[in-house]
Amino acid sequence: MSSFEIIGGKKLSGEITPQGAKNEALQVICACLLTADKITIHNIPDIRDVNKLIELLQAIGVRVEKISNSSFTFEAKLVDFGFLRTREFREKVGSLRGSIMILGPMLARFGKGFVYIPGGDKIGRRRLDTHFIGLQKLGADFEYHQEEQLFSVNAPDLRGAYMLLDEASVTGTANIIMAAVMAKGTTTIFNAACEPYISQLCNMLVSMGAQIQGTGSNLLTITGVESLHGCDHTLLSDMIEVGSFIGLAAMTGSEITIRNVNYHHLGLIPEVFKRMGIKIEKRDDDIFIPSQDHYEVETFMDGSIMTIADAPWPGFTPDLISIVLVIATQAKGSVLVHQKMFESRLFFVDKLIDMGARIILCDPHRATVIGLDHQHPLRGISMSSPDIRAGVALLIAALSAEGKSIIDNIEQIDRGYQAIDLRLQQLGASIRRISG
């Protein structure tokens, strides 16, 4: 197990470029299973979760070639279905939640697939009902094998259907879309997730020959086609990294330029940080954050305390709630942070309290933060990263804190952030990786 050693309290400066979007990468890489033709994908981030998915596809027979630091080709001419019943396959999918999205493409192209319950962050219950119910409406038949803890899925004749999703699940929507593009007839998906990642997936599938209408909305109409062909696709910049770097600049009082952010795909993210009092300047497709010694949280028009809550897109993404909570600790004013979509994402606040933050954890979903207005810096401590997003929030807190901090279990951070220590060093951060 590795750790980060951080000496905080230093102002940073310079430029940083976000990696390719992790969540988009997981979807579009799975989509490569829909065709035997070669697919080229650019701007793929070099992070643990994406690398694990690529290794998984290679293990089941997909030919993968790395053509540059961030560009790969994928050629899924053959799939070894025997491997899908092995312990090795079970172990690989057990450590990666995104692996569930290989099911939709397999059903579409081969009419069968296998599913173990996938792994991922421990942030509360994350059910798969939306995936399964949607695929069942298309004609998939699920059979659970207790002794193997395995679902075998057969779908020799997928047919389009109307469905109203019980929740706007991003991965669920992606799985259903990928199954529907080659189903007979028309599929209508209402209450579909409409994150930029889903729009990107739809755009990629259309370039492969799929027929999809309503891209970018929560109502998708898909007319099935007999086959798909290869394409060339480039990932968006990771909006979660963009938000993380905005929070980093605010907490450390730093002047930072975030390059190539795909600003029109950021949704409410810039506006939410502006409500926190952070100055954000759009410069072409870059974001400039000037150095601020203080940032003051807005109140609502009636004077009541600012509440920031997550919601399905186009609401504020839950992946940045941890960042908002951390930057609120040094704001002027108070914030109620409401994490609605996951049960355990606020449980890292005990570490912030140990660092000197003033936080009241009201319940598993709500925390009230009383800002310190940079009058009382956080203090460095030893702590452990519980998941990807909380880990980066703690990293930002440590960079702003006085003294030395140690963050253990940084493999969680590496799952979602590419070489984050080296990139922060280029901004002037005192951070080094310690091998356990």
Residue, then its C-alpha position, 0 to 999 in steps of 0.5 A: m500500500s502506498s501513501f502521499e506525504i504532503i507539506g501543506g500551506k503553500k500557494l500554487s501557480g501555473e497551468i494544469t490540463p484535465q485528463g480524459a473523462k473517466n466515466e466516459a472512458l468506461q462506457v465507450i471502451c465497453a461499446c467496442l464490443l459492439t463491432a468486429d471492426k477496429i475502433t480508435i479512442h483518444n484522450i484515454p486517461d492512464i488511471r487504474d479503473v480504465n486500465k483494469l477495464i482494458e485488461l479485462l477486454q484483452a482477457i476476453g479476446v479483444r485485441v488492444e493496441k496502444i498507439s500513443n500515450s492516450s490513444f488506443t485501438f480496440e478490435a473485438k473480432l472474437v470473444d472467449f465466452g469460456f473465460l467469462r465463467t472463470r475465477e479470474f474473470r470474477e476477480k477482475v469484474g469484482s474490483l471494477r463497477g464499470s465492468i457491468m457495462i460489457l453486458g449490454p454490448m454482448l447481448a446486442r452482438f452475441g445474444k448472451g453474457f455473464v454477470y458477477i456483481p461488480g465492485g467499486d467504491k464503498i459509498g452505500r448501496r448501488r443497485l443494478d435493478t435499472h440495468f436488469i429491468g431495462l435489459q429484460k424489457l428488451g427480451a433478456d432472460f436472467e438466470y442466477h447460479q447460486e453456487e457461482q454467484l453468477f447471472s447467466v443472461n440469454a437474449p437471442d432475439l432482442r426487440g425494441a420496447y418502451m421503458l420508463l426507467d425507475e432512476a436516471s442511472v448513468t451506467g444503467t442508461a448506457n447499458i440499455i442504449m448499447a443493447a438497444v442499438m442492435a435490437k429489432g424495432t424501436t426502443t424508447i427510453f424515458n427518464a434516461a440519464c443525460e450526462p455529457y458522458i451519455s451524449q458522448l456515447c450516443n455520438m460515438l454509436v451514431s458514428m458507428g452506424a446507430q440510429i439514436q434521436g434525443t441525444g442530450s435529453n432524457l427521452l431517447t428513441i433508438t431504431g435498431v440496426e443489423s450491425l455497427h462499424g468502426c469509428d474514431h472517438t475522442l473523450l471529453s476532459d474530465m469535469i470532475e477533475v476540472g471541479s477538483f482543480i477549482g477547489l484546489a485553487a480556492m483552498t490554497g489561495s492559488e492562481i491556476t489556469i485549467r486548460n481545455v475544459n470543454y466549458h459548455h459541457l460543465g453544466l452547473i459546475p462553474e455556477v455552484f463554485k461561484r456561489m461559494g464565492i470563488k472567482i472563475e474567469k472563462r478564457d476561450d475554453d480555459i478557466f482562470i482562477p485568480s488568487q483569493d485570500h477570502y471567498e464568501v458564500e452567497t445566501f439565498m435571496d431570503g437570507s437563508i443558509m446556502t444549501i448545495a445538493d447533488a442531483p441527476w444531470p443537469g443537476f450538480t454532480p454527486d462526484l463533486i459534493s466532497i470537493v464542495l464540502v472541503i472548500a466550504t471549510q475555509a469559506k466565509g459563511s456557512v453551507l449545508v451540504h446535502q448528498k442525496m444520491f449515495e449513503s456513505r459519501l459524507f463519512f470522511v468528514d471525521k478526518l476534516i474535523d480532526m484537521g480543525a474543520r467546523i462541521i456538524l454531520c447531521d445524518p448520513h446525507r447532510a453536513t453543515v459546514i461553518g467556514l473558517d474564512h482562512q483565519h484558522p488554517l487546517r492542520g496536517i494529520s495522518m488519514s486514509s482515503p476511503d474512496i476516489r472522490a473523498g480521497v481527492a477532497l482530503l488531498i486538497a485539504a492537506l495541501s491547504a493545511e499547516g504542517k505535514s499530512i500523510i494519506d494512506n490507501i492512495e490506490q483509491i485516488d489512483r483509480g480516478y486521477q492520473a499521476i496526480d502527485l506529479r501534476l501537482q508538483q508542476l504547480g509547486a505542491s510539496i507532495r511525494r509518493i511513499s511506497g508501503 
